[in-house]
Structure formats: C-alpha cells, structure tokens
Amino acid sequence: MKSIKFNVEECDGYFVADAADYAIVTQAKTWLKLLRNIDEAVRLHFDLKSMINIVLS
C-alpha cells in the first residue's frame, strides 16, 4: 500500500490539507471532517473503493 503525505495548515478558521506529491487539496473546519474529506478526495482522485492510509504532517 502506498502512503500519501499531506501537509496541513490552519487558515482563516479552516484546516487545509495539501498532498505533497499529488494534485489533491481539501479543507474543513474540524480535524474529523478534514480526515473524511482527505479520504474522499484520495479515493476520487485514484478511483478507489476502499479506505486509504492517511499520513498528516
């Protein structure tokens, strides 16, 4: 399984996650919602059906 590293910053009340090596960016107001958004964005980007391994930095 390949891991995708996300850089996370807080900006204007939102957490913004940007994939280090892929054109994947998402945002949310809470950490839980951000994790869900990252999962959804990665699955859509790669057309995956199952859960992925999320690494935040």
N, C-alpha and C positions, 0 to 999 in steps of 0.2 A: 504494500500500500504506500503510495506517495503522500508525503505531507506537504501542505501549503502553508507558508508562513504569512501571517497578517501583521502589519504594523497598525496599532490602534492609537488614536489621539482623541482628545476631547475638544470639541469646537462648538461654541455657541449653544451649550446645553445638550449636544449630541455626541455620541461616541461614533467615530468614523473609522472603519476598518478598510485597509488597502492591501491587497495581496502583493507580496514582494516581487514575484516572478510572473504574474498573470494580470490581465486587464479586468480585475474584479474589485469593485468598490461597493460598500454598503454602509448604512448608518442606522442608528436607533437611539432612543432616549435612555434605555436601560441596557445593562450587560446581558440579561437574559434574552431580550429581544434582539440584541446585536448578534448573539450566538445563533439564534434561529435564522436571522437574515443571512449570516455568513453561510450557514448550511444550505439554505435555499439557493443563494447566489452561485455557490460552487456546483451544486447538483445541476442547476440550469446551464451553467457555463460548459460543463463537461457531459451533459445529458446523462446523469447518473440517477439511479433509482434508490440506492441505499445511503445510509449515514456515512459521513466522511470524518477524517481525523483533523481537528482544528487546533492550530498552534498559534497563540497570540503573543505578541511582544510589545 
